[in-house]
């Protein structure tokens, strides 16, 4: 596998993510019923279906364009409280790849770190609050370590995907401190946060595209 993700690779990443969320939409919605409004999976799947059409119609000229389209679609057409946060998250990847022909591992690490900062600032969420941040943070740390350690793109994305999954699974034992889940208390224990699971699916799709 090349040490970069070109425009076609990024489009495949977006499509693979959309497919993964579509496949897990029922599961994500069930998780949200236990900790929130119960519409997370359907909202995510609907926004990604719209994003799939928008990316295909946009005709990307730079590696960041598919993510920019994804971010704009989520900001304009996604429901719930987490939709806009995902929109801002995707926009950081769009910014990182603006004008670039491809993403390097270092660029992806930077986009993830900036996305973490943005989501944490806008959502007032920290690690341990039982939110998407609990999957973003370990993925970001894994990518930074991969860059510092000179790992390949596929190795770095595999590490990020695994870290995000562990982080998402770990939210099963956390009490929610942000959003709707903060009102249900112990009733949500035993089930992971759906936003964190979606982030894990995002990096899982990246690992798939990178051939890791």
Secondary structure, DSSP 8 states (H G I E B T S, - for coil): --SSEEHHHHHHHHHHHHHHHHHHHHHHHHHHHHHS-S-HHHHHHHHHHHHHHHHHHH---STTHHHHHHHHHHHHH--TTHHHHHHHHHHHHHHHTTT-SEE-HHHHHHHHHHHHHHHHHHHT--TTSSSTHHHHHHHHHHHHHHHHTT--HHHHHHHHHHHHHHHHHHGGG----SSTHHHHGGGGTTS--HHHHHHHHHHHHHHHHTT-
